Amino acid sequence: MRQIVAGLDEGVILIDPDQSLLWANDAALTMHGVERLEQLGRTVDEYRGRFQLRYRNNHRLEAD
């Protein structure tokens, strides 16, 4: 599955049920301006502290 997702143009981040970030494809790293998964954060909470998600129309995504 990771090989398939790795080739997508869309950014994909895999999250474990314990809320830790497991993997991100190159598109996800690029769109966040980072080079390594660790720079996104170790957990969803750390990720939320570093980045603000937005829809394609630039409206902010709510925290939930």
Secondary structure, 3 states (H helix, E strand, C coil): CHHHHHCCCCCCEEECCCCEEEEECHHHHHHHCCCCHHHHCCEHHHHHHHCCCECCCCCECCCC
